[in-house]
């Protein structure tokens, strides 16, 4: 009889010990439960697409009303955030005298001016017919001088400059199709690093107006 009592007690102890161990495992699993923070972009539920585009800017550069042409493109995240690249260059005028507003009698009578870098944009209402966006380009560029008759680097003046550029912008678009947007915008080009010849930063710094077309999956 005593033996049966002892065996029953041992069995009960095993059951209690097993239950306690199971509870401990459950608690340990509960402690390991993933609890990620809130984030700006939800990678699990994010959607991705992209676009490329061309754009033209009109700006006062030096003493001349000027035109710059460029391209841009990027990855679109959740239809609203764009991370990409952009760049553009001066197409008119390229005459050194027109931009400086003073006579030039040297050999290098033409100007090359361009810049590019990282582009970040945010679209406020991407699925509406009229779409508003804000963004900025941050990067670098170069100013150089060359002779009109030369087609290679041997005709370039060594007296050139590189510079830092920051250009915030606001834009408004019309969704023409699912794959095409056209828009207009305004920006301000901040330049730092130009100090060569008769030019400095203020000659290339200032507001711009732009027209653009974008092609992608919107």
Helices and strands as residue ranges (DSSP letters): H 2-31, E 48-61, E 64-77, E 81-92, H 96-100, E 110-123, E 130-146, G 153-155, E 161-177, E 180-192, E 195-196, E 199-200, G 201-203, E 206-216
